[in-house]
Structures are given as structure tokens and as C-alpha cells.
Amino acid sequence: MWIGGVGGYGLEAVADIIAGKVNPSGSLADTYLYNNYSSPAMQNFVPTIYEGYSEELIPSSAKSYMIYQEGIYVGHKYYETRYEDFVMGTGNAGEYDYSANVAFPFGYGLSYTDFEYSDMKAVYNAAEDTFDVSVTVTNKGDVAGKETVQIYVNVPYTDYDKENGVEKASASLVGFDKTEILEPGASETVTISVERREFASFDTYGYQTYILDDGDYYLTAATDAHNAVNNFLAAKGYTVANTDGRMDTDGNAELTFKWNNPTFDAETYAVTEDGDAITAQLSIADPNLNEGIEKDVTWLSRND
């Protein structure tokens, strides 16, 4: 258990939780791994010395640099995405044992009671350009407690994305809320508003702005990121049985909502909410777009 930095009052709270005086309801804001070096990000987590480095030319404080080649694929956006591609047999994911890498997924939390989710719905609000997502949470245990409800989105990863280096993670957190204290047997319907703008992805090399691909988008109410991906896989027809065990747990398709975008859209989210154009202004930060750097960088991609 990590308790550093919580302070005196924080330690009292930890003691109350361990003693059962308080029912915890928090969720992890990170992915807990058995070995941090299983992340591709760690391959770049060392300083690289500039070729031809000389203290006469470059001060010692600037002799090294780091290039983050993994893009968005750090934390759960790497582990969950590789898991989904492994289950579906896409993206050259290779052999992959999720449970051997991830001890606790992003969003994971403990409680002294058990909660059940049901009756998930999503309604599009055209005036606000949002999806109002609701789900009923029922305390199925014998101890009162709160539950943190998390809403994730799964977006299509298209041929256009693969050709133009638009990277998409399998699960992105787009909303969350917490119930009131629910007594044993009690239920509460939680409604969370999700902006459709959250579905868009930045296209660095093509339109150089935010795009909304055509295809199916999925929302789910989940207990954590891994639970969300299994729900998405269930909605797409995958099970433990029909994937020969690559999928570790059957998800719940009833806790998903599918929205189809019929046409590719590079205009709606190419402007801010105030109407200002959104375009790439820091392309020089990408070595492949910086004319002053000859060496090409190969970015990590779920396509390979």
C-alpha cells in the first residue's frame, strides 16, 4: 500500500479504512504494473547524447535529450490497446499476457460492498452536442458505500488513421461521477454528460486539425479501463470462448452504447468552441517534420 505524502490526517483516514470504519470509494488514476520496464516508454526514459557532442559547441547542461517515441501509448492507453488488438488479432500485437503485466488497471478501486450496473442508456443532445449517459447502480452487498462510475469511449481505427499516423487508444476516459452513499439494496441512476468533441482525434500529418472518422463509436459505463475494453469487445461480438481464451473475461455488451458517424468529418472540430481555427502550430517538435533534423524517428503505432 502506498501511503507516502498523505500527511497526518491522511494516515488517520487510511487507518479508518483498514479498520472498516470507512468504506473506500476512490479509483486509481494510474496503471499499476508488475514491472515498469514492460512499458515501451521506458525504452526512451534515458538521456541520449547528441552525436558529435563537444563541450566547446554545446554546454554540458544540454548535452543530452529524450525523444518520446511511444506517442499516446503510455499507461492504460498502451496496455489496454495492445490487449484489445491481441484479442481481435489486429495490429501485429503479437503474443500478449495482460495479466502478467498489469497488476491493477487504471480506474481500479476497492470497496467493502459490491455494486451492480444496469439499464445503461445514452441520448444525444444536439443542442449541446453531448451524449447524456445514464446507468443505474445498485448496492448488492451488506455494507453502505459509494461507487465511482466511469464512462469510456472506444473510437474507430480506420485505414485513413493507419495511413496518416492518427493514433487511437482502445479506451479513453470521457466522464465520471460518484453515487451518494447507497445503503444495502438501494439504487441510484447516475447521469454523466459527455461532449462529442471528446470523440475527435488530432490528425498531425493529414488535415493538421481534429477529425471525426466515419464508423462506429462505443460508450460504456465501467469500473475501470480494463472492464471498459472487455465491454467494448463484447459489443463487437468477442467472448472468451470464441477468442480461444485471448479475452480474459467476458464483457457486458448491455453496458455499451453504439453511435455511428456515417461520414468523415474534418470541419466540425477544426475550430474551438469560440470559433477560432485549430491547426498544428508546433510541428517543429516532431523530428520528422523538422527540416533541421536529418534523422527520422519511428513512432510507436498500434498498426504495428
Secondary structure, DSSP 4 states (H G I P E B T S, - for coil): ---TT-HHHHHHHHHHHHTTSS------SS-EES-GGGSGGGGG-S-EEPTT--TTTS-GGGSEE---TTTT-STHHHHHHHHHHHHHT-TT--S--HHHHEEE-TT----SS-EEEEEEEEEEETTTTEEEEEEEEEE-SSS-B--EEEEEEE----HHHHHHT----S-EEEEEEE--PBPTT-EEEEEEEEEGGGG-EEETTTTSEEEB-SEEEEEEEESSHHHHHHHHHHHTT--TGGGTT-SSS---GGGEEEEEE-S-BSSTTSB-TTS-B-----GGGSGGG-TT--S------TT-
